[in-house]
Amino acid sequence: MSLRTEQFSKLLKRELGEYFLKEIEFPNGCFATITRINVAPDLKYGEVWLSILPEKFVPVALKTISKRIHGFEKKFFKKSSSKFIPKLIFKLDTGESEAEEVERLIAQIQDESNSIK
């Protein structure tokens, strides 16, 4: 990744995170976090990886984000010095939920081994 795309990704992540906090209302108990952003070298596309917990809120959170993303794009275009903004593609980062499942299985195995002794 070039320095230009890396800096643009960081700026996009910061601004999008701020927009999530101030402008988007998620259901109570729903936590949406931007885990990473990958921007294409030509800055035309950007992949935004999200972690949404608990998993039952994933459909609602993604729908809420997709409805409000155009407002962010307008704000970001006015604020940045770029000629255009990338088309954002949202993807679900399941790393945290998979880690929780592994921890739960490890705890279950430990409990079973302690009960055998």
Contacts in CASP RR format, 6 or more apart in sequence:
PFRMAT RR
TARGET T0000
AUTHOR 0000-0000-0000
METHOD contacts of the structure
MODEL  1
MSLRTEQFSKLLKRELGEYFLKEIEFPNGCFATITRINVAPDLKYGEVWL
SILPEKFVPVALKTISKRIHGFEKKFFKKSSSKFIPKLIFKLDTGESEAE
EVERLIAQIQDESNSIK
1 9 0 8 1.000
1 38 0 8 1.000
2 41 0 8 1.000
5 39 0 8 1.000
5 40 0 8 1.000
5 41 0 8 1.000
5 43 0 8 1.000
8 39 0 8 1.000
8 43 0 8 1.000
8 82 0 8 1.000
9 37 0 8 1.000
9 38 0 8 1.000
9 39 0 8 1.000
11 80 0 8 1.000
12 37 0 8 1.000
12 39 0 8 1.000
12 46 0 8 1.000
12 76 0 8 1.000
12 86 0 8 1.000
13 34 0 8 1.000
13 36 0 8 1.000
13 37 0 8 1.000
15 72 0 8 1.000
15 75 0 8 1.000
15 76 0 8 1.000
15 79 0 8 1.000
16 34 0 8 1.000
16 37 0 8 1.000
16 48 0 8 1.000
16 72 0 8 1.000
16 76 0 8 1.000
16 88 0 8 1.000
17 34 0 8 1.000
19 72 0 8 1.000
19 75 0 8 1.000
20 32 0 8 1.000
20 34 0 8 1.000
20 65 0 8 1.000
23 68 0 8 1.000
23 71 0 8 1.000
23 72 0 8 1.000
24 32 0 8 1.000
24 64 0 8 1.000
24 65 0 8 1.000
24 68 0 8 1.000
25 64 0 8 1.000
26 32 0 8 1.000
26 57 0 8 1.000
26 60 0 8 1.000
26 61 0 8 1.000
26 64 0 8 1.000
27 57 0 8 1.000
27 60 0 8 1.000
27 61 0 8 1.000
29 54 0 8 1.000
29 57 0 8 1.000
30 52 0 8 1.000
30 53 0 8 1.000
30 54 0 8 1.000
30 57 0 8 1.000
30 60 0 8 1.000
30 61 0 8 1.000
31 51 0 8 1.000
31 52 0 8 1.000
31 53 0 8 1.000
32 50 0 8 1.000
32 51 0 8 1.000
32 52 0 8 1.000
32 61 0 8 1.000
32 65 0 8 1.000
33 50 0 8 1.000
33 51 0 8 1.000
33 52 0 8 1.000
34 48 0 8 1.000
34 49 0 8 1.000
34 50 0 8 1.000
35 49 0 8 1.000
35 50 0 8 1.000
35 51 0 8 1.000
35 93 0 8 1.000
36 49 0 8 1.000
36 93 0 8 1.000
37 46 0 8 1.000
37 47 0 8 1.000
37 48 0 8 1.000
37 49 0 8 1.000
38 46 0 8 1.000
38 47 0 8 1.000
38 49 0 8 1.000
39 45 0 8 1.000
39 46 0 8 1.000
39 47 0 8 1.000
39 86 0 8 1.000
40 46 0 8 1.000
40 86 0 8 1.000
43 82 0 8 1.000
43 84 0 8 1.000
43 86 0 8 1.000
44 84 0 8 1.000
44 86 0 8 1.000
44 87 0 8 1.000
45 86 0 8 1.000
45 87 0 8 1.000
45 88 0 8 1.000
45 89 0 8 1.000
46 86 0 8 1.000
46 87 0 8 1.000
46 88 0 8 1.000
46 89 0 8 1.000
47 88 0 8 1.000
47 89 0 8 1.000
47 91 0 8 1.000
48 88 0 8 1.000
48 89 0 8 1.000
48 90 0 8 1.000
48 91 0 8 1.000
49 91 0 8 1.000
49 92 0 8 1.000
49 93 0 8 1.000
50 61 0 8 1.000
50 62 0 8 1.000
50 65 0 8 1.000
50 90 0 8 1.000
50 91 0 8 1.000
50 92 0 8 1.000
50 93 0 8 1.000
51 92 0 8 1.000
51 93 0 8 1.000
51 94 0 8 1.000
51 95 0 8 1.000
51 96 0 8 1.000
51 97 0 8 1.000
52 58 0 8 1.000
52 61 0 8 1.000
52 62 0 8 1.000
52 92 0 8 1.000
53 96 0 8 1.000
53 97 0 8 1.000
55 97 0 8 1.000
58 92 0 8 1.000
62 90 0 8 1.000
62 92 0 8 1.000
65 90 0 8 1.000
66 90 0 8 1.000
69 88 0 8 1.000
73 85 0 8 1.000
73 88 0 8 1.000
76 85 0 8 1.000
77 84 0 8 1.000
77 85 0 8 1.000
END
